């Protein structure tokens, strides 16, 4: 059951990242960073649930991992073109720093979906 909470929270974190990236021109750098802290917390909650999962659950565990990974990629993929456009259009250090921070969060979401639970 906990693996499906990983799917839900990972999906919410990825959706938050997508919304931040797609609306970054309206939000500004500071608000984008502050909202990204909330999404980082959501991805962290997903990590906690992933550590409590039982990898011996077999098919259900594998299905949950595949669903979490698919949800993360499906929700982050629409933001890729916007991310590249913002990266090439921005010249300020802080905007690029926030974009690197958001990219690291996206990698963290993928890592949480793929990582092995702690024993």
Biopython code that builds the backbone (N, CA, C, O; Angstrom):
import numpy as np
from Bio.PDB.StructureBuilder import StructureBuilder

atoms = [
    (1, "UNK", "N", (0.819, -1.203, 0.000)),
    (1, "UNK", "CA", (0.000, 0.000, 0.000)),
    (1, "UNK", "C", (0.862, 1.267, 0.000)),
    (1, "UNK", "O", (0.509, 2.272, -0.617)),
    (2, "UNK", "N", (1.994, 1.201, 0.701)),
    (2, "UNK", "CA", (2.816, 2.397, 0.815)),
    (2, "UNK", "C", (3.466, 2.780, -0.509)),
    (2, "UNK", "O", (3.795, 3.946, -0.729)),
    (3, "UNK", "N", (3.649, 1.802, -1.387)),
    (3, "UNK", "CA", (4.256, 2.118, -2.682)),
    (3, "UNK", "C", (3.328, 3.017, -3.494)),
    (3, "UNK", "O", (3.797, 3.821, -4.300)),
    (4, "UNK", "N", (2.031, 2.891, -3.291)),
    (4, "UNK", "CA", (1.101, 3.753, -4.016)),
    (4, "UNK", "C", (1.094, 5.176, -3.449)),
    (4, "UNK", "O", (0.782, 6.129, -4.162)),
    (5, "UNK", "N", (1.438, 5.315, -2.165)),
    (5, "UNK", "CA", (1.639, 6.659, -1.614)),
    (5, "UNK", "C", (2.892, 7.300, -2.217)),
    (5, "UNK", "O", (2.952, 8.516, -2.395)),
    (6, "UNK", "N", (3.881, 6.475, -2.524)),
    (6, "UNK", "CA", (5.070, 6.975, -3.220)),
    (6, "UNK", "C", (4.673, 7.508, -4.593)),
    (6, "UNK", "O", (5.137, 8.570, -5.009)),
    (7, "UNK", "N", (3.805, 6.764, -5.301)),
    (7, "UNK", "CA", (3.337, 7.201, -6.621)),
    (7, "UNK", "C", (2.606, 8.534, -6.504)),
    (7, "UNK", "O", (2.841, 9.445, -7.298)),
    (8, "UNK", "N", (1.728, 8.650, -5.523)),
    (8, "UNK", "CA", (0.929, 9.872, -5.358)),
    (8, "UNK", "C", (1.819, 11.069, -5.020)),
    (8, "UNK", "O", (1.722, 12.117, -5.658)),
    (9, "UNK", "N", (2.681, 10.913, -4.024)),
    (9, "UNK", "CA", (3.504, 12.051, -3.605)),
    (9, "UNK", "C", (4.569, 12.399, -4.637)),
    (9, "UNK", "O", (4.900, 13.571, -4.812)),
    (10, "UNK", "N", (5.108, 11.397, -5.319)),
    (10, "UNK", "CA", (6.065, 11.693, -6.381)),
    (10, "UNK", "C", (5.372, 12.430, -7.521)),
    (10, "UNK", "O", (5.932, 13.360, -8.102)),
    (11, "UNK", "N", (4.156, 12.011, -7.836)),
    (11, "UNK", "CA", (3.385, 12.706, -8.875)),
    (11, "UNK", "C", (3.052, 14.135, -8.483)),
    (11, "UNK", "O", (3.115, 15.041, -9.313)),
    (12, "UNK", "N", (2.698, 14.338, -7.217)),
    (12, "UNK", "CA", (2.417, 15.704, -6.754)),
    (12, "UNK", "C", (3.661, 16.585, -6.800)),
    (12, "UNK", "O", (3.585, 17.757, -7.168)),
    (13, "UNK", "N", (4.803, 16.019, -6.428)),
    (13, "UNK", "CA", (6.047, 16.779, -6.497)),
    (13, "UNK", "C", (6.410, 17.141, -7.924)),
    (13, "UNK", "O", (6.821, 18.268, -8.201)),
    (14, "UNK", "N", (6.258, 16.178, -8.839)),
    (14, "UNK", "CA", (6.558, 16.442, -10.244)),
    (14, "UNK", "C", (5.580, 17.450, -10.838)),
    (14, "UNK", "O", (5.969, 18.299, -11.640)),
    (15, "UNK", "N", (4.310, 17.357, -10.443)),
    (15, "UNK", "CA", (3.319, 18.332, -10.915)),
    (15, "UNK", "C", (3.653, 19.728, -10.404)),
    (15, "UNK", "O", (3.525, 20.708, -11.139)),
    (16, "UNK", "N", (4.077, 19.822, -9.158)),
    (16, "UNK", "CA", (4.492, 21.112, -8.617)),
    (16, "UNK", "C", (5.672, 21.701, -9.360)),
    (16, "UNK", "O", (5.701, 22.900, -9.639)),
    (17, "UNK", "N", (6.649, 20.863, -9.684)),
    (17, "UNK", "CA", (7.806, 21.341, -10.451)),
    (17, "UNK", "C", (7.388, 21.815, -11.840)),
    (17, "UNK", "O", (7.871, 22.835, -12.330)),
    (18, "UNK", "N", (6.487, 21.066, -12.467)),
    (18, "UNK", "CA", (6.012, 21.459, -13.791)),
    (18, "UNK", "C", (5.301, 22.812, -13.727)),
    (18, "UNK", "O", (5.524, 23.671, -14.580)),
    (19, "UNK", "N", (4.452, 23.001, -12.728)),
    (19, "UNK", "CA", (3.730, 24.272, -12.610)),
    (19, "UNK", "C", (4.675, 25.433, -12.317)),
    (19, "UNK", "O", (4.479, 26.540, -12.819)),
    (20, "UNK", "N", (5.693, 25.182, -11.509)),
    (20, "UNK", "CA", (6.665, 26.241, -11.212)),
    (20, "UNK", "C", (7.415, 26.637, -12.478)),
    (20, "UNK", "O", (7.572, 27.824, -12.765)),
    (21, "UNK", "N", (7.878, 25.646, -13.234)),
    (21, "UNK", "CA", (8.652, 25.948, -14.441)),
    (21, "UNK", "C", (7.784, 26.634, -15.488)),
    (21, "UNK", "O", (8.212, 27.600, -16.119)),
    (22, "UNK", "N", (6.570, 26.136, -15.672)),
    (22, "UNK", "CA", (5.698, 26.724, -16.698)),
    (22, "UNK", "C", (5.231, 28.132, -16.350)),
    (22, "UNK", "O", (4.878, 28.900, -17.246)),
    (23, "UNK", "N", (5.222, 28.484, -15.073)),
    (23, "UNK", "CA", (4.771, 29.810, -14.648)),
    (23, "UNK", "C", (5.895, 30.640, -14.049)),
    (23, "UNK", "O", (5.632, 31.588, -13.308)),
    (24, "UNK", "N", (7.122, 30.308, -14.350)),
    (24, "UNK", "CA", (8.248, 31.011, -13.733)),
    (24, "UNK", "C", (8.322, 32.473, -14.133)),
    (24, "UNK", "O", (8.759, 33.304, -13.337)),
    (25, "UNK", "N", (7.906, 32.807, -15.344)),
    (25, "UNK", "CA", (7.941, 34.210, -15.744)),
    (25, "UNK", "C", (6.938, 35.043, -14.949)),
    (25, "UNK", "O", (7.178, 36.227, -14.710)),
    (26, "UNK", "N", (5.831, 34.455, -14.541)),
    (26, "UNK", "CA", (4.840, 35.172, -13.733)),
    (26, "UNK", "C", (5.218, 35.181, -12.252)),
    (26, "UNK", "O", (4.942, 36.145, -11.538)),
    (27, "UNK", "N", (5.852, 34.097, -11.800)),
    (27, "UNK", "CA", (6.176, 33.974, -10.385)),
    (27, "UNK", "C", (7.377, 34.819, -9.974)),
    (27, "UNK", "O", (7.361, 35.456, -8.920)),
    (28, "UNK", "N", (8.391, 34.824, -10.784)),
    (28, "UNK", "CA", (9.635, 35.468, -10.400)),
    (28, "UNK", "C", (10.540, 34.453, -9.720)),
    (28, "UNK", "O", (10.100, 33.374, -9.324)),
    (29, "UNK", "N", (11.784, 34.806, -9.594)),
    (29, "UNK", "CA", (12.784, 33.868, -9.084)),
    (29, "UNK", "C", (12.569, 33.525, -7.620)),
    (29, "UNK", "O", (12.680, 32.359, -7.242)),
    (30, "UNK", "N", (12.266, 34.506, -6.792)),
    (30, "UNK", "CA", (12.117, 34.258, -5.362)),
    (30, "UNK", "C", (10.912, 33.380, -5.071)),
    (30, "UNK", "O", (11.031, 32.418, -4.313)),
    (31, "UNK", "N", (9.756, 33.681, -5.649)),
    (31, "UNK", "CA", (8.564, 32.868, -5.414)),
    (31, "UNK", "C", (8.734, 31.469, -5.999)),
    (31, "UNK", "O", (8.249, 30.498, -5.417)),
    (32, "UNK", "N", (9.403, 31.351, -7.121)),
    (32, "UNK", "CA", (9.660, 30.030, -7.700)),
    (32, "UNK", "C", (10.519, 29.199, -6.748)),
    (32, "UNK", "O", (10.272, 28.008, -6.562)),
    (33, "UNK", "N", (11.525, 29.830, -6.149)),
    (33, "UNK", "CA", (12.369, 29.116, -5.196)),
    (33, "UNK", "C", (11.580, 28.712, -3.959)),
    (33, "UNK", "O", (11.712, 27.583, -3.487)),
    (34, "UNK", "N", (10.767, 29.612, -3.428)),
    (34, "UNK", "CA", (10.002, 29.301, -2.224)),
    (34, "UNK", "C", (8.984, 28.193, -2.485)),
    (34, "UNK", "O", (8.787, 27.323, -1.637)),
    (35, "UNK", "N", (8.339, 28.216, -3.642)),
    (35, "UNK", "CA", (7.409, 27.139, -3.978)),
    (35, "UNK", "C", (8.144, 25.823, -4.211)),
    (35, "UNK", "O", (7.605, 24.748, -3.948)),
    (36, "UNK", "N", (9.369, 25.913, -4.703)),
    (36, "UNK", "CA", (10.133, 24.684, -4.916)),
    (36, "UNK", "C", (10.496, 24.027, -3.587)),
    (36, "UNK", "O", (10.688, 22.812, -3.540)),
    (37, "UNK", "N", (10.592, 24.791, -2.522)),
    (37, "UNK", "CA", (10.829, 24.197, -1.212)),
    (37, "UNK", "C", (9.644, 23.329, -0.790)),
    (37, "UNK", "O", (9.824, 22.287, -0.161)),
    (38, "UNK", "N", (8.442, 23.761, -1.138)),
    (38, "UNK", "CA", (7.245, 22.966, -0.842)),
    (38, "UNK", "C", (7.267, 21.667, -1.648)),
    (38, "UNK", "O", (6.962, 20.601, -1.114)),
    (39, "UNK", "N", (7.623, 21.753, -2.923)),
    (39, "UNK", "CA", (7.680, 20.537, -3.727)),
    (39, "UNK", "C", (8.799, 19.615, -3.239)),
    (39, "UNK", "O", (8.673, 18.392, -3.312)),
    (40, "UNK", "N", (9.886, 20.195, -2.746)),
    (40, "UNK", "CA", (10.960, 19.369, -2.200)),
    (40, "UNK", "C", (10.491, 18.623, -0.956)),
    (40, "UNK", "O", (10.881, 17.478, -0.727)),
    (41, "UNK", "N", (9.654, 19.276, -0.156)),
    (41, "UNK", "CA", (9.072, 18.628, 1.016)),
    (41, "UNK", "C", (8.170, 17.476, 0.595)),
    (41, "UNK", "O", (8.187, 16.416, 1.221)),
    (42, "UNK", "N", (7.385, 17.672, -0.456)),
    (42, "UNK", "CA", (6.498, 16.617, -0.941)),
    (42, "UNK", "C", (7.310, 15.429, -1.467)),
    (42, "UNK", "O", (6.961, 14.276, -1.211)),
    (43, "UNK", "N", (8.379, 15.707, -2.192)),
    (43, "UNK", "CA", (9.239, 14.623, -2.673)),
    (43, "UNK", "C", (9.927, 13.930, -1.494)),
    (43, "UNK", "O", (10.152, 12.720, -1.530)),
    (44, "UNK", "N", (10.255, 14.683, -0.465)),
    (44, "UNK", "CA", (10.830, 14.086, 0.744)),
    (44, "UNK", "C", (9.853, 13.167, 1.450)),
    (44, "UNK", "O", (10.251, 12.126, 1.972)),
    (45, "UNK", "N", (8.582, 13.534, 1.475)),
    (45, "UNK", "CA", (7.559, 12.656, 2.055)),
    (45, "UNK", "C", (7.472, 11.366, 1.240)),
    (45, "UNK", "O", (7.311, 10.282, 1.800)),
    (46, "UNK", "N", (7.576, 11.486, -0.070)),
    (46, "UNK", "CA", (7.592, 10.311, -0.927)),
    (46, "UNK", "C", (8.782, 9.416, -0.597)),
    (46, "UNK", "O", (8.664, 8.191, -0.613)),
    (47, "UNK", "N", (9.909, 10.015, -0.305)),
    (47, "UNK", "CA", (11.101, 9.262, 0.066)),
    (47, "UNK", "C", (10.889, 8.492, 1.367)),
    (47, "UNK", "O", (11.332, 7.351, 1.495)),
    (48, "UNK", "N", (10.218, 9.109, 2.322)),
    (48, "UNK", "CA", (9.933, 8.439, 3.596)),
    (48, "UNK", "C", (9.054, 7.215, 3.361)),
    (48, "UNK", "O", (9.311, 6.148, 3.918)),
    (49, "UNK", "N", (8.023, 7.367, 2.540)),
    (49, "UNK", "CA", (7.157, 6.225, 2.243)),
    (49, "UNK", "C", (7.905, 5.141, 1.469)),
    (49, "UNK", "O", (7.636, 3.953, 1.646)),
    (50, "UNK", "N", (8.837, 5.544, 0.616)),
    (50, "UNK", "CA", (9.609, 4.556, -0.147)),
    (50, "UNK", "C", (10.498, 3.744, 0.791)),
    (50, "UNK", "O", (10.686, 2.547, 0.574)),
    (51, "UNK", "N", (11.048, 4.375, 1.831)),
    (51, "UNK", "CA", (11.880, 3.650, 2.778)),
    (51, "UNK", "C", (11.084, 2.643, 3.594)),
    (51, "UNK", "O", (11.647, 1.662, 4.081)),
    (52, "UNK", "N", (9.785, 2.866, 3.752)),
    (52, "UNK", "CA", (8.941, 1.951, 4.513)),
    (52, "UNK", "C", (8.364, 0.823, 3.660)),
    (52, "UNK", "O", (7.700, -0.073, 4.183)),
    (53, "UNK", "N", (8.612, 0.861, 2.353)),
    (53, "UNK", "CA", (8.068, -0.165, 1.453)),
    (53, "UNK", "C", (8.787, -1.495, 1.646)),
    (53, "UNK", "O", (9.944, -1.554, 2.063)),
    (54, "UNK", "N", (8.068, -2.537, 1.332)),
    (54, "UNK", "CA", (8.631, -3.877, 1.383)),
    (54, "UNK", "C", (8.928, -4.346, -0.033)),
    (54, "UNK", "O", (8.000, -4.635, -0.787)),
    (55, "UNK", "N", (10.216, -4.428, -0.417)),
    (55, "UNK", "CA", (10.527, -4.860, -1.781)),
    (55, "UNK", "C", (10.197, -6.323, -2.042)),
    (55, "UNK", "O", (10.233, -6.773, -3.187)),
    (56, "UNK", "N", (9.879, -7.063, -0.992)),
    (56, "UNK", "CA", (9.511, -8.465, -1.148)),
    (56, "UNK", "C", (8.051, -8.634, -1.563)),
    (56, "UNK", "O", (7.573, -9.760, -1.696)),
    (57, "UNK", "N", (7.339, -7.523, -1.767)),
    (57, "UNK", "CA", (5.925, -7.592, -2.127)),
    (57, "UNK", "C", (5.716, -8.080, -3.551)),
    (57, "UNK", "O", (4.585, -8.366, -3.945)),
    (58, "UNK", "N", (6.777, -8.179, -4.320)),
    (58, "UNK", "CA", (6.697, -8.771, -5.650)),
    (58, "UNK", "C", (6.093, -7.852, -6.688)),
    (58, "UNK", "O", (6.573, -6.738, -6.901)),
    (59, "UNK", "N", (5.049, -8.318, -7.328)),
    (59, "UNK", "CA", (4.449, -7.621, -8.454)),
    (59, "UNK", "C", (3.920, -6.243, -8.067)),
    (59, "UNK", "O", (4.046, -5.295, -8.843)),
    (60, "UNK", "N", (3.338, -6.122, -6.895)),
    (60, "UNK", "CA", (2.778, -4.831, -6.468)),
    (60, "UNK", "C", (3.884, -3.797, -6.310)),
    (60, "UNK", "O", (3.712, -2.638, -6.688)),
    (61, "UNK", "N", (5.012, -4.210, -5.755)),
    (61, "UNK", "CA", (6.139, -3.291, -5.589)),
    (61, "UNK", "C", (6.677, -2.845, -6.943)),
    (61, "UNK", "O", (6.920, -1.656, -7.154)),
    (62, "UNK", "N", (6.865, -3.788, -7.860)),
    (62, "UNK", "CA", (7.378, -3.455, -9.193)),
    (62, "UNK", "C", (6.393, -2.562, -9.937)),
    (62, "UNK", "O", (6.799, -1.620, -10.618)),
    (63, "UNK", "N", (5.104, -2.853, -9.810)),
    (63, "UNK", "CA", (4.083, -2.014, -10.435)),
    (63, "UNK", "C", (4.126, -0.596, -9.872)),
    (63, "UNK", "O", (3.999, 0.373, -10.621)),
    (64, "UNK", "N", (4.301, -0.472, -8.571)),
    (64, "UNK", "CA", (4.389, 0.847, -7.956)),
    (64, "UNK", "C", (5.597, 1.634, -8.419)),
    (64, "UNK", "O", (5.503, 2.838, -8.657)),
    (65, "UNK", "N", (6.734, 0.961, -8.549)),
    (65, "UNK", "CA", (7.949, 1.634, -9.016)),
    (65, "UNK", "C", (7.757, 2.111, -10.453)),
    (65, "UNK", "O", (8.119, 3.239, -10.789)),
    (66, "UNK", "N", (7.191, 1.257, -11.297)),
    (66, "UNK", "CA", (6.966, 1.633, -12.699)),
    (66, "UNK", "C", (5.968, 2.791, -12.789)),
    (66, "UNK", "O", (6.160, 3.721, -13.572)),
    (67, "UNK", "N", (4.905, 2.732, -11.987)),
    (67, "UNK", "CA", (3.919, 3.826, -12.000)),
    (67, "UNK", "C", (4.519, 5.133, -11.496)),
    (67, "UNK", "O", (4.246, 6.195, -12.055)),
    (68, "UNK", "N", (5.336, 5.066, -10.444)),
    (68, "UNK", "CA", (5.968, 6.284, -9.921)),
    (68, "UNK", "C", (6.903, 6.891, -10.948)),
    (68, "UNK", "O", (6.926, 8.108, -11.131)),
    (69, "UNK", "N", (7.666, 6.055, -11.614)),
    (69, "UNK", "CA", (8.588, 6.553, -12.634)),
    (69, "UNK", "C", (7.836, 7.119, -13.833)),
    (69, "UNK", "O", (8.199, 8.171, -14.359)),
    (70, "UNK", "N", (6.794, 6.425, -14.262)),
    (70, "UNK", "CA", (6.002, 6.898, -15.399)),
    (70, "UNK", "C", (5.286, 8.210, -15.071)),
    (70, "UNK", "O", (5.224, 9.112, -15.906)),
    (71, "UNK", "N", (4.751, 8.311, -13.860)),
    (71, "UNK", "CA", (4.072, 9.544, -13.466)),
    (71, "UNK", "C", (5.053, 10.711, -13.403)),
    (71, "UNK", "O", (4.735, 11.824, -13.822)),
    (72, "UNK", "N", (6.242, 10.449, -12.880)),
    (72, "UNK", "CA", (7.241, 11.511, -12.788)),
    (72, "UNK", "C", (7.650, 12.011, -14.171)),
    (72, "UNK", "O", (7.695, 13.217, -14.411)),
    (73, "UNK", "N", (7.947, 11.087, -15.075)),
    (73, "UNK", "CA", (8.342, 11.492, -16.421)),
    (73, "UNK", "C", (7.190, 12.136, -17.187)),
    (73, "UNK", "O", (7.391, 13.107, -17.917)),
    (74, "UNK", "N", (5.983, 11.597, -17.021)),
    (74, "UNK", "CA", (4.833, 12.157, -17.746)),
    (74, "UNK", "C", (4.515, 13.571, -17.277)),
    (74, "UNK", "O", (4.124, 14.417, -18.081)),
    (75, "UNK", "N", (4.677, 13.831, -15.992)),
    (75, "UNK", "CA", (4.356, 15.159, -15.483)),
    (75, "UNK", "C", (5.489, 16.164, -15.708)),
    (75, "UNK", "O", (5.237, 17.366, -15.795)),
    (76, "UNK", "N", (6.720, 15.692, -15.802)),
    (76, "UNK", "CA", (7.835, 16.614, -16.009)),
    (76, "UNK", "C", (8.120, 16.894, -17.484)),
    (76, "UNK", "O", (8.717, 17.920, -17.810)),
    (77, "UNK", "N", (7.710, 16.011, -18.367)),
    (77, "UNK", "CA", (8.055, 16.186, -19.781)),
    (77, "UNK", "C", (7.467, 17.436, -20.434)),
    (77, "UNK", "O", (8.135, 18.009, -21.295)),
    (78, "UNK", "N", (6.265, 17.900, -20.087)),
    (78, "UNK", "CA", (5.800, 19.150, -20.720)),
    (78, "UNK", "C", (6.604, 20.387, -20.331)),
    (78, "UNK", "O", (6.533, 21.405, -21.020)),
    (79, "UNK", "N", (7.358, 20.318, -19.252)),
    (79, "UNK", "CA", (8.113, 21.479, -18.790)),
    (79, "UNK", "C", (9.504, 21.575, -19.408)),
    (79, "UNK", "O", (10.203, 22.566, -19.190)),
    (80, "UNK", "N", (9.919, 20.571, -20.171)),
    (80, "UNK", "CA", (11.286, 20.559, -20.708)),
    (80, "UNK", "C", (11.516, 21.705, -21.686)),
    (80, "UNK", "O", (12.531, 22.396, -21.598)),
    (81, "UNK", "N", (10.597, 21.914, -22.606)),
    (81, "UNK", "CA", (10.793, 22.987, -23.593)),
    (81, "UNK", "C", (10.749, 24.366, -22.932)),
    (81, "UNK", "O", (11.504, 25.262, -23.311)),
    (82, "UNK", "N", (9.877, 24.535, -21.957)),
    (82, "UNK", "CA", (9.824, 25.803, -21.220)),
    (82, "UNK", "C", (11.113, 26.027, -20.439)),
    (82, "UNK", "O", (11.632, 27.142, -20.386)),
    (83, "UNK", "N", (11.625, 24.954, -19.831)),
    (83, "UNK", "CA", (12.874, 25.040, -19.074)),
    (83, "UNK", "C", (14.019, 25.508, -19.976)),
    (83, "UNK", "O", (14.784, 26.401, -19.612)),
    (84, "UNK", "N", (14.123, 24.899, -21.143)),
    (84, "UNK", "CA", (15.195, 25.285, -22.071)),
    (84, "UNK", "C", (15.042, 26.725, -22.536)),
    (84, "UNK", "O", (16.033, 27.443, -22.665)),
    (85, "UNK", "N", (13.808, 27.153, -22.788)),
    (85, "UNK", "CA", (13.576, 28.525, -23.228)),
    (85, "UNK", "C", (13.947, 29.525, -22.131)),
    (85, "UNK", "O", (14.554, 30.558, -22.414)),
    (86, "UNK", "N", (13.586, 29.224, -20.894)),
    (86, "UNK", "CA", (13.923, 30.118, -19.780)),
    (86, "UNK", "C", (15.442, 30.151, -19.582)),
    (86, "UNK", "O", (16.016, 31.207, -19.317)),
    (87, "UNK", "N", (16.083, 28.993, -19.712)),
    (87, "UNK", "CA", (17.535, 28.933, -19.536)),
    (87, "UNK", "C", (18.247, 29.804, -20.560)),
    (87, "UNK", "O", (19.154, 30.561, -20.213)),
    (88, "UNK", "N", (17.840, 29.701, -21.822)),
    (88, "UNK", "CA", (18.542, 30.476, -22.850)),
    (88, "UNK", "C", (18.155, 31.950, -22.830)),
    (88, "UNK", "O", (18.934, 32.786, -23.288)),
    (89, "UNK", "N", (16.986, 32.291, -22.320)),
    (89, "UNK", "CA", (16.566, 33.691, -22.294)),
    (89, "UNK", "C", (17.098, 34.440, -21.075)),
    (89, "UNK", "O", (17.212, 35.665, -21.106)),
    (90, "UNK", "N", (17.424, 33.725, -20.010)),
    (90, "UNK", "CA", (17.838, 34.415, -18.787)),
    (90, "UNK", "C", (19.336, 34.693, -18.806)),
    (90, "UNK", "O", (20.137, 33.927, -19.342)),
    (91, "UNK", "N", (19.672, 35.816, -18.202)),
    (91, "UNK", "CA", (21.086, 36.163, -18.082)),
    (91, "UNK", "C", (21.479, 36.386, -16.630)),
    (91, "UNK", "O", (22.656, 36.588, -16.332)),
    (92, "UNK", "N", (20.518, 36.353, -15.731)),
    (92, "UNK", "CA", (20.836, 36.604, -14.337)),
    (92, "UNK", "C", (21.312, 35.322, -13.651)),
    (92, "UNK", "O", (20.877, 34.218, -13.978)),
    (93, "UNK", "N", (22.211, 35.505, -12.700)),
    (93, "UNK", "CA", (22.768, 34.378, -11.967)),
    (93, "UNK", "C", (21.704, 33.665, -11.153)),
    (93, "UNK", "O", (21.671, 32.435, -11.125)),
    (94, "UNK", "N", (20.831, 34.418, -10.488)),
    (94, "UNK", "CA", (19.848, 33.811, -9.590)),
    (94, "UNK", "C", (18.794, 33.015, -10.340)),
    (94, "UNK", "O", (18.323, 31.993, -9.841)),
    (95, "UNK", "N", (18.417, 33.461, -11.520)),
    (95, "UNK", "CA", (17.463, 32.692, -12.316)),
    (95, "UNK", "C", (18.074, 31.357, -12.721)),
    (95, "UNK", "O", (17.416, 30.318, -12.648)),
    (96, "UNK", "N", (19.320, 31.387, -13.146)),
    (96, "UNK", "CA", (19.986, 30.135, -13.524)),
    (96, "UNK", "C", (20.221, 29.249, -12.306)),
    (96, "UNK", "O", (20.154, 28.024, -12.412)),
    (97, "UNK", "N", (20.494, 29.850, -11.158)),
    (97, "UNK", "CA", (20.674, 29.058, -9.933)),
    (97, "UNK", "C", (19.377, 28.357, -9.549)),
    (97, "UNK", "O", (19.397, 27.195, -9.145)),
    (98, "UNK", "N", (18.256, 29.051, -9.670)),
    (98, "UNK", "CA", (16.960, 28.426, -9.366)),
    (98, "UNK", "C", (16.646, 27.339, -10.384)),
    (98, "UNK", "O", (16.081, 26.306, -10.027)),
    (99, "UNK", "N", (17.001, 27.554, -11.638)),
    (99, "UNK", "CA", (16.772, 26.524, -12.646)),
    (99, "UNK", "C", (17.622, 25.274, -12.376)),
    (99, "UNK", "O", (17.149, 24.156, -12.577)),
    (100, "UNK", "N", (18.838, 25.448, -11.934)),
    (100, "UNK", "CA", (19.669, 24.297, -11.563)),
    (100, "UNK", "C", (19.058, 23.585, -10.355)),
    (100, "UNK", "O", (19.042, 22.355, -10.299)),
    (101, "UNK", "N", (18.558, 24.356, -9.394)),
    (101, "UNK", "CA", (17.894, 23.789, -8.215)),
    (101, "UNK", "C", (16.663, 22.977, -8.625)),
    (101, "UNK", "O", (16.426, 21.895, -8.086)),
    (102, "UNK", "N", (15.889, 23.487, -9.565)),
    (102, "UNK", "CA", (14.707, 22.763, -10.036)),
    (102, "UNK", "C", (15.103, 21.487, -10.784)),
    (102, "UNK", "O", (14.423, 20.467, -10.670)),
    (103, "UNK", "N", (16.184, 21.537, -11.535)),
    (103, "UNK", "CA", (16.664, 20.339, -12.229)),
    (103, "UNK", "C", (17.123, 19.280, -11.224)),
    (103, "UNK", "O", (16.878, 18.089, -11.419)),
    (104, "UNK", "N", (17.780, 19.709, -10.161)),
    (104, "UNK", "CA", (18.188, 18.767, -9.117)),
    (104, "UNK", "C", (16.976, 18.156, -8.421)),
    (104, "UNK", "O", (17.001, 16.985, -8.043)),
    (105, "UNK", "N", (15.926, 18.940, -8.251)),
    (105, "UNK", "CA", (14.704, 18.391, -7.667)),
    (105, "UNK", "C", (14.062, 17.359, -8.586)),
    (105, "UNK", "O", (13.552, 16.342, -8.117)),
    (106, "UNK", "N", (14.085, 17.612, -9.874)),
    (106, "UNK", "CA", (13.536, 16.645, -10.824)),
    (106, "UNK", "C", (14.338, 15.346, -10.769)),
    (106, "UNK", "O", (13.764, 14.258, -10.810)),
    (107, "UNK", "N", (15.659, 15.456, -10.677)),
    (107, "UNK", "CA", (16.486, 14.254, -10.538)),
    (107, "UNK", "C", (16.212, 13.535, -9.224)),
    (107, "UNK", "O", (16.254, 12.306, -9.172)),
    (108, "UNK", "N", (15.935, 14.281, -8.169)),
    (108, "UNK", "CA", (15.601, 13.675, -6.892)),
    (108, "UNK", "C", (14.287, 12.906, -6.991)),
    (108, "UNK", "O", (14.160, 11.822, -6.422)),
    (109, "UNK", "N", (13.319, 13.452, -7.702)),
    (109, "UNK", "CA", (12.042, 12.749, -7.875)),
    (109, "UNK", "C", (12.236, 11.435, -8.626)),
    (109, "UNK", "O", (11.626, 10.423, -8.279)),
    (110, "UNK", "N", (13.074, 11.448, -9.643)),
    (110, "UNK", "CA", (13.358, 10.213, -10.381)),
    (110, "UNK", "C", (14.122, 9.241, -9.497)),
    (110, "UNK", "O", (13.855, 8.039, -9.521)),
    (111, "UNK", "N", (15.064, 9.746, -8.721)),
    (111, "UNK", "CA", (15.846, 8.888, -7.835)),
    (111, "UNK", "C", (14.960, 8.227, -6.787)),
    (111, "UNK", "O", (15.129, 7.043, -6.497)),
    (112, "UNK", "N", (14.020, 8.973, -6.214)),
    (112, "UNK", "CA", (13.117, 8.398, -5.211)),
    (112, "UNK", "C", (12.294, 7.276, -5.828)),
    (112, "UNK", "O", (12.056, 6.256, -5.181)),
    (113, "UNK", "N", (11.861, 7.449, -7.063)),
    (113, "UNK", "CA", (11.078, 6.401, -7.712)),
    (113, "UNK", "C", (11.914, 5.145, -7.956)),
    (113, "UNK", "O", (11.384, 4.035, -7.897)),
    (114, "UNK", "N", (13.204, 5.300, -8.227)),
    (114, "UNK", "CA", (14.041, 4.157, -8.575)),
    (114, "UNK", "C", (14.815, 3.537, -7.414)),
    (114, "UNK", "O", (15.283, 2.404, -7.527)),
    (115, "UNK", "N", (14.957, 4.247, -6.318)),
    (115, "UNK", "CA", (15.842, 3.774, -5.268)),
    (115, "UNK", "C", (15.286, 2.540, -4.568)),
    (115, "UNK", "O", (14.084, 2.278, -4.566)),
    (116, "UNK", "N", (16.193, 1.813, -3.987)),
    (116, "UNK", "CA", (15.834, 0.620, -3.222)),
    (116, "UNK", "C", (15.526, 1.051, -1.792)),
    (116, "UNK", "O", (16.259, 1.868, -1.233)),
    (117, "UNK", "N", (14.475, 0.532, -1.190)),
    (117, "UNK", "CA", (14.163, 0.927, 0.191)),
    (117, "UNK", "C", (15.279, 0.512, 1.156)),
    (117, "UNK", "O", (15.963, -0.490, 0.949)),
    (118, "UNK", "N", (15.439, 1.302, 2.203)),
    (118, "UNK", "CA", (16.437, 0.962, 3.220)),
    (118, "UNK", "C", (15.917, -0.188, 4.038)),
    (118, "UNK", "O", (14.714, -0.325, 4.258)),
    (119, "UNK", "N", (16.831, -1.008, 4.484)),
    (119, "UNK", "CA", (16.419, -2.188, 5.267)),
    (119, "UNK", "C", (16.622, -1.981, 6.731)),
    (119, "UNK", "O", (16.328, -2.872, 7.527)),
]
sb = StructureBuilder()
sb.init_structure("model")
sb.init_model(0)
sb.init_chain("A")
sb.init_seg("    ")
for serial, (resi, resn, name, xyz) in enumerate(atoms, 1):
    if name == "N":
        sb.init_residue(resn, " ", resi, " ")
    sb.init_atom(name, np.array(xyz, "f"), 0.0, 1.0, " ", f" {name:<3s}", serial, name[0])
structure = sb.get_structure()
